[in-house]
Amino acid sequence: MRRNTTQRMAIEEVFRQNDRPLGVDEVLAYGRKLVESLNQATVYRNLKLLVDDGRLKRVTHPSLGTMYERTGKGHHHHFYCRACNHAYELPGCALNEDEIAPDGFVVEDHDVFLFGICPSCVR
């Protein structure tokens, strides 16, 4: 059992307050508002521990790279806003893997990213 550190609790709080995928730089910036001494190495170490513990999962964004989000949300996809540079979760899935995959292909998993402008940036 891992001991809960102030830094790890702050990182978990960042994900509760920002219910969307976050990159390391975002976790660090938001986390420093809670614990000023938080540094990048600590963020990376704790993100790995939280992934290993099953509390977070990695999401690979086509242009932003590795991001992290809370687990336990069920299958969903993501929207990336080109204006504010944030990724958002889209509930559910409208993709039917059996219909889209050509004959002979075996689909094991999929992830969809939509790109555009979020409602806040449209205003």
Secondary structure, 3 states (H helix, E strand, C coil): CCCCCHHHHHHHHHHHHCCCCECHHHHHHHHHCCCCCCCHHHHHHHHHHHHHCCCEEEEEECCCEEEEEECCCCCCEEEEECCCCCEEEECCCCCCHHHHCCCCCCCCCCCCEEEECCHHHHC
